[in-house]
Amino acid sequence: MGTEQKRGIRKSQVGTVTSTAMQKTVTVAVDRLVQHSLYKKIQRKTSKFLAHDENQSCKVGDRVRIVETRPLSARKRWRVVEKTDGCRWYGLTVSNVRGTRDDIRHGFPSSIVNRKSSMN
């Protein structure tokens, strides 16, 4: 057995930076959709995580990917890995998507919406 140990699979989340008031720390809001147990309505739930930003390159409103890490402080257990684009979920880049910046930020590029409506 060598001295190297394999690390387990770490959780990763994609969220929006909501605060950069602390040094080398950002607050990331992660949204998820859950179904109400009785009424079956889909609801949006938001969780806030403190994440370590070594380069202090994140700004409020950036979409970032965070991964689990060892405890860095009392509440900080996540680390910023990269900035992501909102269109990345669809396998597209911002350059080949038609639509306003607000459409892209909210995850609804108009070219995808138009493509879905033209399929019917």
Phi and psi restraints in degrees (range 20) as a CNS / XPLOR table:
assign (resid 1 and name C) (resid 2 and name N)
       (resid 2 and name CA) (resid 2 and name C) 1.0 -84.0 20.0 2
assign (resid 2 and name N) (resid 2 and name CA)
       (resid 2 and name C) (resid 3 and name N) 1.0 178.5 20.0 2
assign (resid 2 and name C) (resid 3 and name N)
       (resid 3 and name CA) (resid 3 and name C) 1.0 -80.6 20.0 2
assign (resid 3 and name N) (resid 3 and name CA)
       (resid 3 and name C) (resid 4 and name N) 1.0 -12.6 20.0 2
assign (resid 3 and name C) (resid 4 and name N)
       (resid 4 and name CA) (resid 4 and name C) 1.0 -81.4 20.0 2
assign (resid 4 and name N) (resid 4 and name CA)
       (resid 4 and name C) (resid 5 and name N) 1.0 135.3 20.0 2
assign (resid 4 and name C) (resid 5 and name N)
       (resid 5 and name CA) (resid 5 and name C) 1.0 -116.4 20.0 2
assign (resid 5 and name N) (resid 5 and name CA)
       (resid 5 and name C) (resid 6 and name N) 1.0 141.0 20.0 2
assign (resid 5 and name C) (resid 6 and name N)
       (resid 6 and name CA) (resid 6 and name C) 1.0 -80.0 20.0 2
assign (resid 6 and name N) (resid 6 and name CA)
       (resid 6 and name C) (resid 7 and name N) 1.0 135.9 20.0 2
assign (resid 6 and name C) (resid 7 and name N)
       (resid 7 and name CA) (resid 7 and name C) 1.0 -86.6 20.0 2
assign (resid 7 and name N) (resid 7 and name CA)
       (resid 7 and name C) (resid 8 and name N) 1.0 149.6 20.0 2
assign (resid 7 and name C) (resid 8 and name N)
       (resid 8 and name CA) (resid 8 and name C) 1.0 -73.0 20.0 2
assign (resid 8 and name N) (resid 8 and name CA)
       (resid 8 and name C) (resid 9 and name N) 1.0 172.6 20.0 2
assign (resid 8 and name C) (resid 9 and name N)
       (resid 9 and name CA) (resid 9 and name C) 1.0 -71.6 20.0 2
assign (resid 9 and name N) (resid 9 and name CA)
       (resid 9 and name C) (resid 10 and name N) 1.0 128.8 20.0 2
assign (resid 9 and name C) (resid 10 and name N)
       (resid 10 and name CA) (resid 10 and name C) 1.0 -98.5 20.0 2
assign (resid 10 and name N) (resid 10 and name CA)
       (resid 10 and name C) (resid 11 and name N) 1.0 143.3 20.0 2
assign (resid 10 and name C) (resid 11 and name N)
       (resid 11 and name CA) (resid 11 and name C) 1.0 -69.6 20.0 2
assign (resid 11 and name N) (resid 11 and name CA)
       (resid 11 and name C) (resid 12 and name N) 1.0 146.0 20.0 2
assign (resid 11 and name C) (resid 12 and name N)
       (resid 12 and name CA) (resid 12 and name C) 1.0 -133.9 20.0 2
assign (resid 12 and name N) (resid 12 and name CA)
       (resid 12 and name C) (resid 13 and name N) 1.0 149.5 20.0 2
assign (resid 12 and name C) (resid 13 and name N)
       (resid 13 and name CA) (resid 13 and name C) 1.0 -138.1 20.0 2
assign (resid 13 and name N) (resid 13 and name CA)
       (resid 13 and name C) (resid 14 and name N) 1.0 155.8 20.0 2
assign (resid 13 and name C) (resid 14 and name N)
       (resid 14 and name CA) (resid 14 and name C) 1.0 -117.7 20.0 2
assign (resid 14 and name N) (resid 14 and name CA)
       (resid 14 and name C) (resid 15 and name N) 1.0 129.2 20.0 2
assign (resid 14 and name C) (resid 15 and name N)
       (resid 15 and name CA) (resid 15 and name C) 1.0 -150.6 20.0 2
assign (resid 15 and name N) (resid 15 and name CA)
       (resid 15 and name C) (resid 16 and name N) 1.0 -175.4 20.0 2
assign (resid 15 and name C) (resid 16 and name N)
       (resid 16 and name CA) (resid 16 and name C) 1.0 -112.2 20.0 2
assign (resid 16 and name N) (resid 16 and name CA)
       (resid 16 and name C) (resid 17 and name N) 1.0 135.0 20.0 2
assign (resid 16 and name C) (resid 17 and name N)
       (resid 17 and name CA) (resid 17 and name C) 1.0 -72.5 20.0 2
assign (resid 17 and name N) (resid 17 and name CA)
       (resid 17 and name C) (resid 18 and name N) 1.0 126.0 20.0 2
assign (resid 17 and name C) (resid 18 and name N)
       (resid 18 and name CA) (resid 18 and name C) 1.0 -109.4 20.0 2
assign (resid 18 and name N) (resid 18 and name CA)
       (resid 18 and name C) (resid 19 and name N) 1.0 -20.0 20.0 2
assign (resid 18 and name C) (resid 19 and name N)
       (resid 19 and name CA) (resid 19 and name C) 1.0 -152.7 20.0 2
assign (resid 19 and name N) (resid 19 and name CA)
       (resid 19 and name C) (resid 20 and name N) 1.0 141.4 20.0 2
assign (resid 19 and name C) (resid 20 and name N)
       (resid 20 and name CA) (resid 20 and name C) 1.0 -129.3 20.0 2
assign (resid 20 and name N) (resid 20 and name CA)
       (resid 20 and name C) (resid 21 and name N) 1.0 30.1 20.0 2
assign (resid 20 and name C) (resid 21 and name N)
       (resid 21 and name CA) (resid 21 and name C) 1.0 -71.6 20.0 2
assign (resid 21 and name N) (resid 21 and name CA)
       (resid 21 and name C) (resid 22 and name N) 1.0 -21.9 20.0 2
assign (resid 21 and name C) (resid 22 and name N)
       (resid 22 and name CA) (resid 22 and name C) 1.0 -97.9 20.0 2
assign (resid 22 and name N) (resid 22 and name CA)
       (resid 22 and name C) (resid 23 and name N) 1.0 158.9 20.0 2
assign (resid 22 and name C) (resid 23 and name N)
       (resid 23 and name CA) (resid 23 and name C) 1.0 -77.7 20.0 2
assign (resid 23 and name N) (resid 23 and name CA)
       (resid 23 and name C) (resid 24 and name N) 1.0 127.2 20.0 2
assign (resid 23 and name C) (resid 24 and name N)
       (resid 24 and name CA) (resid 24 and name C) 1.0 57.5 20.0 2
assign (resid 24 and name N) (resid 24 and name CA)
       (resid 24 and name C) (resid 25 and name N) 1.0 23.5 20.0 2
assign (resid 24 and name C) (resid 25 and name N)
       (resid 25 and name CA) (resid 25 and name C) 1.0 -138.3 20.0 2
assign (resid 25 and name N) (resid 25 and name CA)
       (resid 25 and name C) (resid 26 and name N) 1.0 136.1 20.0 2
assign (resid 25 and name C) (resid 26 and name N)
       (resid 26 and name CA) (resid 26 and name C) 1.0 -126.3 20.0 2
assign (resid 26 and name N) (resid 26 and name CA)
       (resid 26 and name C) (resid 27 and name N) 1.0 152.7 20.0 2
assign (resid 26 and name C) (resid 27 and name N)
       (resid 27 and name CA) (resid 27 and name C) 1.0 -99.0 20.0 2
assign (resid 27 and name N) (resid 27 and name CA)
       (resid 27 and name C) (resid 28 and name N) 1.0 126.2 20.0 2
assign (resid 27 and name C) (resid 28 and name N)
       (resid 28 and name CA) (resid 28 and name C) 1.0 -116.9 20.0 2
assign (resid 28 and name N) (resid 28 and name CA)
       (resid 28 and name C) (resid 29 and name N) 1.0 127.2 20.0 2
assign (resid 28 and name C) (resid 29 and name N)
       (resid 29 and name CA) (resid 29 and name C) 1.0 -98.1 20.0 2
assign (resid 29 and name N) (resid 29 and name CA)
       (resid 29 and name C) (resid 30 and name N) 1.0 123.8 20.0 2
assign (resid 29 and name C) (resid 30 and name N)
       (resid 30 and name CA) (resid 30 and name C) 1.0 -112.1 20.0 2
assign (resid 30 and name N) (resid 30 and name CA)
       (resid 30 and name C) (resid 31 and name N) 1.0 123.3 20.0 2
assign (resid 30 and name C) (resid 31 and name N)
       (resid 31 and name CA) (resid 31 and name C) 1.0 -95.0 20.0 2
assign (resid 31 and name N) (resid 31 and name CA)
       (resid 31 and name C) (resid 32 and name N) 1.0 145.4 20.0 2
assign (resid 31 and name C) (resid 32 and name N)
       (resid 32 and name CA) (resid 32 and name C) 1.0 -143.4 20.0 2
assign (resid 32 and name N) (resid 32 and name CA)
       (resid 32 and name C) (resid 33 and name N) 1.0 153.7 20.0 2
assign (resid 32 and name C) (resid 33 and name N)
       (resid 33 and name CA) (resid 33 and name C) 1.0 -104.4 20.0 2
assign (resid 33 and name N) (resid 33 and name CA)
       (resid 33 and name C) (resid 34 and name N) 1.0 128.5 20.0 2
assign (resid 33 and name C) (resid 34 and name N)
       (resid 34 and name CA) (resid 34 and name C) 1.0 -129.3 20.0 2
assign (resid 34 and name N) (resid 34 and name CA)
       (resid 34 and name C) (resid 35 and name N) 1.0 152.2 20.0 2
assign (resid 34 and name C) (resid 35 and name N)
       (resid 35 and name CA) (resid 35 and name C) 1.0 -97.5 20.0 2
assign (resid 35 and name N) (resid 35 and name CA)
       (resid 35 and name C) (resid 36 and name N) 1.0 132.9 20.0 2
assign (resid 35 and name C) (resid 36 and name N)
       (resid 36 and name CA) (resid 36 and name C) 1.0 -63.8 20.0 2
assign (resid 36 and name N) (resid 36 and name CA)
       (resid 36 and name C) (resid 37 and name N) 1.0 134.7 20.0 2
assign (resid 36 and name C) (resid 37 and name N)
       (resid 37 and name CA) (resid 37 and name C) 1.0 -66.8 20.0 2
assign (resid 37 and name N) (resid 37 and name CA)
       (resid 37 and name C) (resid 38 and name N) 1.0 -34.0 20.0 2
assign (resid 37 and name C) (resid 38 and name N)
       (resid 38 and name CA) (resid 38 and name C) 1.0 -95.3 20.0 2
assign (resid 38 and name N) (resid 38 and name CA)
       (resid 38 and name C) (resid 39 and name N) 1.0 -47.2 20.0 2
assign (resid 38 and name C) (resid 39 and name N)
       (resid 39 and name CA) (resid 39 and name C) 1.0 -93.5 20.0 2
assign (resid 39 and name N) (resid 39 and name CA)
       (resid 39 and name C) (resid 40 and name N) 1.0 -9.3 20.0 2
assign (resid 39 and name C) (resid 40 and name N)
       (resid 40 and name CA) (resid 40 and name C) 1.0 63.5 20.0 2
assign (resid 40 and name N) (resid 40 and name CA)
       (resid 40 and name C) (resid 41 and name N) 1.0 15.8 20.0 2
assign (resid 40 and name C) (resid 41 and name N)
       (resid 41 and name CA) (resid 41 and name C) 1.0 -81.0 20.0 2
assign (resid 41 and name N) (resid 41 and name CA)
       (resid 41 and name C) (resid 42 and name N) 1.0 141.7 20.0 2
assign (resid 41 and name C) (resid 42 and name N)
       (resid 42 and name CA) (resid 42 and name C) 1.0 -80.9 20.0 2
assign (resid 42 and name N) (resid 42 and name CA)
       (resid 42 and name C) (resid 43 and name N) 1.0 126.3 20.0 2
assign (resid 42 and name C) (resid 43 and name N)
       (resid 43 and name CA) (resid 43 and name C) 1.0 -120.4 20.0 2
assign (resid 43 and name N) (resid 43 and name CA)
       (resid 43 and name C) (resid 44 and name N) 1.0 149.9 20.0 2
assign (resid 43 and name C) (resid 44 and name N)
       (resid 44 and name CA) (resid 44 and name C) 1.0 -96.3 20.0 2
assign (resid 44 and name N) (resid 44 and name CA)
       (resid 44 and name C) (resid 45 and name N) 1.0 122.6 20.0 2
assign (resid 44 and name C) (resid 45 and name N)
       (resid 45 and name CA) (resid 45 and name C) 1.0 -111.6 20.0 2
assign (resid 45 and name N) (resid 45 and name CA)
       (resid 45 and name C) (resid 46 and name N) 1.0 142.0 20.0 2
assign (resid 45 and name C) (resid 46 and name N)
       (resid 46 and name CA) (resid 46 and name C) 1.0 -120.0 20.0 2
assign (resid 46 and name N) (resid 46 and name CA)
       (resid 46 and name C) (resid 47 and name N) 1.0 132.5 20.0 2
assign (resid 46 and name C) (resid 47 and name N)
       (resid 47 and name CA) (resid 47 and name C) 1.0 -117.9 20.0 2
assign (resid 47 and name N) (resid 47 and name CA)
       (resid 47 and name C) (resid 48 and name N) 1.0 140.0 20.0 2
assign (resid 47 and name C) (resid 48 and name N)
       (resid 48 and name CA) (resid 48 and name C) 1.0 -107.8 20.0 2
assign (resid 48 and name N) (resid 48 and name CA)
       (resid 48 and name C) (resid 49 and name N) 1.0 134.1 20.0 2
assign (resid 48 and name C) (resid 49 and name N)
       (resid 49 and name CA) (resid 49 and name C) 1.0 -125.5 20.0 2
assign (resid 49 and name N) (resid 49 and name CA)
       (resid 49 and name C) (resid 50 and name N) 1.0 143.2 20.0 2
assign (resid 49 and name C) (resid 50 and name N)
       (resid 50 and name CA) (resid 50 and name C) 1.0 -90.4 20.0 2
assign (resid 50 and name N) (resid 50 and name CA)
       (resid 50 and name C) (resid 51 and name N) 1.0 129.3 20.0 2
assign (resid 50 and name C) (resid 51 and name N)
       (resid 51 and name CA) (resid 51 and name C) 1.0 -127.9 20.0 2
assign (resid 51 and name N) (resid 51 and name CA)
       (resid 51 and name C) (resid 52 and name N) 1.0 147.8 20.0 2
assign (resid 51 and name C) (resid 52 and name N)
       (resid 52 and name CA) (resid 52 and name C) 1.0 -83.0 20.0 2
assign (resid 52 and name N) (resid 52 and name CA)
       (resid 52 and name C) (resid 53 and name N) 1.0 125.3 20.0 2
assign (resid 52 and name C) (resid 53 and name N)
       (resid 53 and name CA) (resid 53 and name C) 1.0 -119.0 20.0 2
assign (resid 53 and name N) (resid 53 and name CA)
       (resid 53 and name C) (resid 54 and name N) 1.0 92.7 20.0 2
assign (resid 53 and name C) (resid 54 and name N)
       (resid 54 and name CA) (resid 54 and name C) 1.0 -59.3 20.0 2
assign (resid 54 and name N) (resid 54 and name CA)
       (resid 54 and name C) (resid 55 and name N) 1.0 -43.6 20.0 2
assign (resid 54 and name C) (resid 55 and name N)
       (resid 55 and name CA) (resid 55 and name C) 1.0 -87.8 20.0 2
assign (resid 55 and name N) (resid 55 and name CA)
       (resid 55 and name C) (resid 56 and name N) 1.0 -5.1 20.0 2
assign (resid 55 and name C) (resid 56 and name N)
       (resid 56 and name CA) (resid 56 and name C) 1.0 52.8 20.0 2
assign (resid 56 and name N) (resid 56 and name CA)
       (resid 56 and name C) (resid 57 and name N) 1.0 44.5 20.0 2
assign (resid 56 and name C) (resid 57 and name N)
       (resid 57 and name CA) (resid 57 and name C) 1.0 -98.5 20.0 2
assign (resid 57 and name N) (resid 57 and name CA)
       (resid 57 and name C) (resid 58 and name N) 1.0 -8.8 20.0 2
assign (resid 57 and name C) (resid 58 and name N)
       (resid 58 and name CA) (resid 58 and name C) 1.0 -82.3 20.0 2
assign (resid 58 and name N) (resid 58 and name CA)
       (resid 58 and name C) (resid 59 and name N) 1.0 145.3 20.0 2
assign (resid 58 and name C) (resid 59 and name N)
       (resid 59 and name CA) (resid 59 and name C) 1.0 -121.7 20.0 2
assign (resid 59 and name N) (resid 59 and name CA)
       (resid 59 and name C) (resid 60 and name N) 1.0 163.1 20.0 2
assign (resid 59 and name C) (resid 60 and name N)
       (resid 60 and name CA) (resid 60 and name C) 1.0 -62.4 20.0 2
assign (resid 60 and name N) (resid 60 and name CA)
       (resid 60 and name C) (resid 61 and name N) 1.0 131.4 20.0 2
assign (resid 60 and name C) (resid 61 and name N)
       (resid 61 and name CA) (resid 61 and name C) 1.0 99.4 20.0 2
assign (resid 61 and name N) (resid 61 and name CA)
       (resid 61 and name C) (resid 62 and name N) 1.0 -11.0 20.0 2
assign (resid 61 and name C) (resid 62 and name N)
       (resid 62 and name CA) (resid 62 and name C) 1.0 -71.0 20.0 2
assign (resid 62 and name N) (resid 62 and name CA)
       (resid 62 and name C) (resid 63 and name N) 1.0 142.7 20.0 2
assign (resid 62 and name C) (resid 63 and name N)
       (resid 63 and name CA) (resid 63 and name C) 1.0 -88.6 20.0 2
assign (resid 63 and name N) (resid 63 and name CA)
       (resid 63 and name C) (resid 64 and name N) 1.0 125.9 20.0 2
assign (resid 63 and name C) (resid 64 and name N)
       (resid 64 and name CA) (resid 64 and name C) 1.0 -131.7 20.0 2
assign (resid 64 and name N) (resid 64 and name CA)
       (resid 64 and name C) (resid 65 and name N) 1.0 154.8 20.0 2
assign (resid 64 and name C) (resid 65 and name N)
       (resid 65 and name CA) (resid 65 and name C) 1.0 -103.2 20.0 2
assign (resid 65 and name N) (resid 65 and name CA)
       (resid 65 and name C) (resid 66 and name N) 1.0 129.8 20.0 2
assign (resid 65 and name C) (resid 66 and name N)
       (resid 66 and name CA) (resid 66 and name C) 1.0 -118.8 20.0 2
assign (resid 66 and name N) (resid 66 and name CA)
       (resid 66 and name C) (resid 67 and name N) 1.0 148.6 20.0 2
assign (resid 66 and name C) (resid 67 and name N)
       (resid 67 and name CA) (resid 67 and name C) 1.0 -126.4 20.0 2
assign (resid 67 and name N) (resid 67 and name CA)
       (resid 67 and name C) (resid 68 and name N) 1.0 154.8 20.0 2
assign (resid 67 and name C) (resid 68 and name N)
       (resid 68 and name CA) (resid 68 and name C) 1.0 -67.5 20.0 2
assign (resid 68 and name N) (resid 68 and name CA)
       (resid 68 and name C) (resid 69 and name N) 1.0 145.9 20.0 2
assign (resid 68 and name C) (resid 69 and name N)
       (resid 69 and name CA) (resid 69 and name C) 1.0 -149.0 20.0 2
assign (resid 69 and name N) (resid 69 and name CA)
       (resid 69 and name C) (resid 70 and name N) 1.0 179.3 20.0 2
assign (resid 69 and name C) (resid 70 and name N)
       (resid 70 and name CA) (resid 70 and name C) 1.0 -66.3 20.0 2
assign (resid 70 and name N) (resid 70 and name CA)
       (resid 70 and name C) (resid 71 and name N) 1.0 159.8 20.0 2
assign (resid 70 and name C) (resid 71 and name N)
       (resid 71 and name CA) (resid 71 and name C) 1.0 -61.4 20.0 2
assign (resid 71 and name N) (resid 71 and name CA)
       (resid 71 and name C) (resid 72 and name N) 1.0 124.3 20.0 2
assign (resid 71 and name C) (resid 72 and name N)
       (resid 72 and name CA) (resid 72 and name C) 1.0 -100.7 20.0 2
assign (resid 72 and name N) (resid 72 and name CA)
       (resid 72 and name C) (resid 73 and name N) 1.0 -22.5 20.0 2
assign (resid 72 and name C) (resid 73 and name N)
       (resid 73 and name CA) (resid 73 and name C) 1.0 -158.5 20.0 2
assign (resid 73 and name N) (resid 73 and name CA)
       (resid 73 and name C) (resid 74 and name N) 1.0 -167.0 20.0 2
assign (resid 73 and name C) (resid 74 and name N)
       (resid 74 and name CA) (resid 74 and name C) 1.0 -61.8 20.0 2
assign (resid 74 and name N) (resid 74 and name CA)
       (resid 74 and name C) (resid 75 and name N) 1.0 -36.8 20.0 2
assign (resid 74 and name C) (resid 75 and name N)
       (resid 75 and name CA) (resid 75 and name C) 1.0 -121.2 20.0 2
assign (resid 75 and name N) (resid 75 and name CA)
       (resid 75 and name C) (resid 76 and name N) 1.0 -2.7 20.0 2
assign (resid 75 and name C) (resid 76 and name N)
       (resid 76 and name CA) (resid 76 and name C) 1.0 -99.2 20.0 2
assign (resid 76 and name N) (resid 76 and name CA)
       (resid 76 and name C) (resid 77 and name N) 1.0 110.8 20.0 2
assign (resid 76 and name C) (resid 77 and name N)
       (resid 77 and name CA) (resid 77 and name C) 1.0 -131.1 20.0 2
assign (resid 77 and name N) (resid 77 and name CA)
       (resid 77 and name C) (resid 78 and name N) 1.0 15.7 20.0 2
assign (resid 77 and name C) (resid 78 and name N)
       (resid 78 and name CA) (resid 78 and name C) 1.0 -128.9 20.0 2
assign (resid 78 and name N) (resid 78 and name CA)
       (resid 78 and name C) (resid 79 and name N) 1.0 157.0 20.0 2
assign (resid 78 and name C) (resid 79 and name N)
       (resid 79 and name CA) (resid 79 and name C) 1.0 -134.2 20.0 2
assign (resid 79 and name N) (resid 79 and name CA)
       (resid 79 and name C) (resid 80 and name N) 1.0 136.4 20.0 2
assign (resid 79 and name C) (resid 80 and name N)
       (resid 80 and name CA) (resid 80 and name C) 1.0 -75.3 20.0 2
assign (resid 80 and name N) (resid 80 and name CA)
       (resid 80 and name C) (resid 81 and name N) 1.0 126.6 20.0 2
assign (resid 80 and name C) (resid 81 and name N)
       (resid 81 and name CA) (resid 81 and name C) 1.0 -99.7 20.0 2
assign (resid 81 and name N) (resid 81 and name CA)
       (resid 81 and name C) (resid 82 and name N) 1.0 -47.1 20.0 2
assign (resid 81 and name C) (resid 82 and name N)
       (resid 82 and name CA) (resid 82 and name C) 1.0 -157.8 20.0 2
assign (resid 82 and name N) (resid 82 and name CA)
       (resid 82 and name C) (resid 83 and name N) 1.0 160.1 20.0 2
assign (resid 82 and name C) (resid 83 and name N)
       (resid 83 and name CA) (resid 83 and name C) 1.0 -89.6 20.0 2
assign (resid 83 and name N) (resid 83 and name CA)
       (resid 83 and name C) (resid 84 and name N) 1.0 137.3 20.0 2
assign (resid 83 and name C) (resid 84 and name N)
       (resid 84 and name CA) (resid 84 and name C) 1.0 -119.5 20.0 2
assign (resid 84 and name N) (resid 84 and name CA)
       (resid 84 and name C) (resid 85 and name N) 1.0 163.0 20.0 2
assign (resid 84 and name C) (resid 85 and name N)
       (resid 85 and name CA) (resid 85 and name C) 1.0 -96.1 20.0 2
assign (resid 85 and name N) (resid 85 and name CA)
       (resid 85 and name C) (resid 86 and name N) 1.0 150.4 20.0 2
assign (resid 85 and name C) (resid 86 and name N)
       (resid 86 and name CA) (resid 86 and name C) 1.0 -66.0 20.0 2
assign (resid 86 and name N) (resid 86 and name CA)
       (resid 86 and name C) (resid 87 and name N) 1.0 -25.8 20.0 2
assign (resid 86 and name C) (resid 87 and name N)
       (resid 87 and name CA) (resid 87 and name C) 1.0 -83.8 20.0 2
assign (resid 87 and name N) (resid 87 and name CA)
       (resid 87 and name C) (resid 88 and name N) 1.0 -6.2 20.0 2
assign (resid 87 and name C) (resid 88 and name N)
       (resid 88 and name CA) (resid 88 and name C) 1.0 -62.7 20.0 2
assign (resid 88 and name N) (resid 88 and name CA)
       (resid 88 and name C) (resid 89 and name N) 1.0 -28.0 20.0 2
assign (resid 88 and name C) (resid 89 and name N)
       (resid 89 and name CA) (resid 89 and name C) 1.0 -63.0 20.0 2
assign (resid 89 and name N) (resid 89 and name CA)
       (resid 89 and name C) (resid 90 and name N) 1.0 -30.2 20.0 2
assign (resid 89 and name C) (resid 90 and name N)
       (resid 90 and name CA) (resid 90 and name C) 1.0 -90.2 20.0 2
assign (resid 90 and name N) (resid 90 and name CA)
       (resid 90 and name C) (resid 91 and name N) 1.0 -1.0 20.0 2
assign (resid 90 and name C) (resid 91 and name N)
       (resid 91 and name CA) (resid 91 and name C) 1.0 77.2 20.0 2
assign (resid 91 and name N) (resid 91 and name CA)
       (resid 91 and name C) (resid 92 and name N) 1.0 23.5 20.0 2
assign (resid 91 and name C) (resid 92 and name N)
       (resid 92 and name CA) (resid 92 and name C) 1.0 -117.1 20.0 2
assign (resid 92 and name N) (resid 92 and name CA)
       (resid 92 and name C) (resid 93 and name N) 1.0 164.2 20.0 2
assign (resid 92 and name C) (resid 93 and name N)
       (resid 93 and name CA) (resid 93 and name C) 1.0 -110.3 20.0 2
assign (resid 93 and name N) (resid 93 and name CA)
       (resid 93 and name C) (resid 94 and name N) 1.0 164.4 20.0 2
assign (resid 93 and name C) (resid 94 and name N)
       (resid 94 and name CA) (resid 94 and name C) 1.0 -64.2 20.0 2
assign (resid 94 and name N) (resid 94 and name CA)
       (resid 94 and name C) (resid 95 and name N) 1.0 -28.9 20.0 2
assign (resid 94 and name C) (resid 95 and name N)
       (resid 95 and name CA) (resid 95 and name C) 1.0 -69.3 20.0 2
assign (resid 95 and name N) (resid 95 and name CA)
       (resid 95 and name C) (resid 96 and name N) 1.0 -31.2 20.0 2
assign (resid 95 and name C) (resid 96 and name N)
       (resid 96 and name CA) (resid 96 and name C) 1.0 -103.4 20.0 2
assign (resid 96 and name N) (resid 96 and name CA)
       (resid 96 and name C) (resid 97 and name N) 1.0 18.5 20.0 2
assign (resid 96 and name C) (resid 97 and name N)
       (resid 97 and name CA) (resid 97 and name C) 1.0 -109.9 20.0 2
assign (resid 97 and name N) (resid 97 and name CA)
       (resid 97 and name C) (resid 98 and name N) 1.0 127.9 20.0 2
assign (resid 97 and name C) (resid 98 and name N)
       (resid 98 and name CA) (resid 98 and name C) 1.0 -91.2 20.0 2
assign (resid 98 and name N) (resid 98 and name CA)
       (resid 98 and name C) (resid 99 and name N) 1.0 133.1 20.0 2
assign (resid 98 and name C) (resid 99 and name N)
       (resid 99 and name CA) (resid 99 and name C) 1.0 151.5 20.0 2
assign (resid 99 and name N) (resid 99 and name CA)
       (resid 99 and name C) (resid 100 and name N) 1.0 169.2 20.0 2
assign (resid 99 and name C) (resid 100 and name N)
       (resid 100 and name CA) (resid 100 and name C) 1.0 -78.3 20.0 2
assign (resid 100 and name N) (resid 100 and name CA)
       (resid 100 and name C) (resid 101 and name N) 1.0 164.6 20.0 2
assign (resid 100 and name C) (resid 101 and name N)
       (resid 101 and name CA) (resid 101 and name C) 1.0 -64.0 20.0 2
assign (resid 101 and name N) (resid 101 and name CA)
       (resid 101 and name C) (resid 102 and name N) 1.0 -33.9 20.0 2
assign (resid 101 and name C) (resid 102 and name N)
       (resid 102 and name CA) (resid 102 and name C) 1.0 -64.9 20.0 2
assign (resid 102 and name N) (resid 102 and name CA)
       (resid 102 and name C) (resid 103 and name N) 1.0 -39.0 20.0 2
assign (resid 102 and name C) (resid 103 and name N)
       (resid 103 and name CA) (resid 103 and name C) 1.0 -61.7 20.0 2
assign (resid 103 and name N) (resid 103 and name CA)
       (resid 103 and name C) (resid 104 and name N) 1.0 -43.5 20.0 2
assign (resid 103 and name C) (resid 104 and name N)
       (resid 104 and name CA) (resid 104 and name C) 1.0 -67.9 20.0 2
assign (resid 104 and name N) (resid 104 and name CA)
       (resid 104 and name C) (resid 105 and name N) 1.0 -41.6 20.0 2
assign (resid 104 and name C) (resid 105 and name N)
       (resid 105 and name CA) (resid 105 and name C) 1.0 -62.9 20.0 2
assign (resid 105 and name N) (resid 105 and name CA)
       (resid 105 and name C) (resid 106 and name N) 1.0 -35.6 20.0 2
assign (resid 105 and name C) (resid 106 and name N)
       (resid 106 and name CA) (resid 106 and name C) 1.0 -88.6 20.0 2
assign (resid 106 and name N) (resid 106 and name CA)
       (resid 106 and name C) (resid 107 and name N) 1.0 3.5 20.0 2
assign (resid 106 and name C) (resid 107 and name N)
       (resid 107 and name CA) (resid 107 and name C) 1.0 84.1 20.0 2
assign (resid 107 and name N) (resid 107 and name CA)
       (resid 107 and name C) (resid 108 and name N) 1.0 15.3 20.0 2
assign (resid 107 and name C) (resid 108 and name N)
       (resid 108 and name CA) (resid 108 and name C) 1.0 -125.8 20.0 2
assign (resid 108 and name N) (resid 108 and name CA)
       (resid 108 and name C) (resid 109 and name N) 1.0 70.8 20.0 2
assign (resid 108 and name C) (resid 109 and name N)
       (resid 109 and name CA) (resid 109 and name C) 1.0 -61.1 20.0 2
assign (resid 109 and name N) (resid 109 and name CA)
       (resid 109 and name C) (resid 110 and name N) 1.0 135.6 20.0 2
assign (resid 109 and name C) (resid 110 and name N)
       (resid 110 and name CA) (resid 110 and name C) 1.0 -64.5 20.0 2
assign (resid 110 and name N) (resid 110 and name CA)
       (resid 110 and name C) (resid 111 and name N) 1.0 -28.0 20.0 2
assign (resid 110 and name C) (resid 111 and name N)
       (resid 111 and name CA) (resid 111 and name C) 1.0 -66.8 20.0 2
assign (resid 111 and name N) (resid 111 and name CA)
       (resid 111 and name C) (resid 112 and name N) 1.0 -33.2 20.0 2
assign (resid 111 and name C) (resid 112 and name N)
       (resid 112 and name CA) (resid 112 and name C) 1.0 -74.9 20.0 2
assign (resid 112 and name N) (resid 112 and name CA)
       (resid 112 and name C) (resid 113 and name N) 1.0 -41.3 20.0 2
assign (resid 112 and name C) (resid 113 and name N)
       (resid 113 and name CA) (resid 113 and name C) 1.0 -62.6 20.0 2
assign (resid 113 and name N) (resid 113 and name CA)
       (resid 113 and name C) (resid 114 and name N) 1.0 -42.7 20.0 2
assign (resid 113 and name C) (resid 114 and name N)
       (resid 114 and name CA) (resid 114 and name C) 1.0 -65.6 20.0 2
assign (resid 114 and name N) (resid 114 and name CA)
       (resid 114 and name C) (resid 115 and name N) 1.0 -37.9 20.0 2
assign (resid 114 and name C) (resid 115 and name N)
       (resid 115 and name CA) (resid 115 and name C) 1.0 -65.5 20.0 2
assign (resid 115 and name N) (resid 115 and name CA)
       (resid 115 and name C) (resid 116 and name N) 1.0 -41.0 20.0 2
assign (resid 115 and name C) (resid 116 and name N)
       (resid 116 and name CA) (resid 116 and name C) 1.0 -66.2 20.0 2
assign (resid 116 and name N) (resid 116 and name CA)
       (resid 116 and name C) (resid 117 and name N) 1.0 -39.9 20.0 2
assign (resid 116 and name C) (resid 117 and name N)
       (resid 117 and name CA) (resid 117 and name C) 1.0 -72.4 20.0 2
assign (resid 117 and name N) (resid 117 and name CA)
       (resid 117 and name C) (resid 118 and name N) 1.0 -27.9 20.0 2
assign (resid 117 and name C) (resid 118 and name N)
       (resid 118 and name CA) (resid 118 and name C) 1.0 -78.4 20.0 2
assign (resid 118 and name N) (resid 118 and name CA)
       (resid 118 and name C) (resid 119 and name N) 1.0 -17.0 20.0 2
assign (resid 118 and name C) (resid 119 and name N)
       (resid 119 and name CA) (resid 119 and name C) 1.0 -74.1 20.0 2
assign (resid 119 and name N) (resid 119 and name CA)
       (resid 119 and name C) (resid 120 and name N) 1.0 -27.0 20.0 2
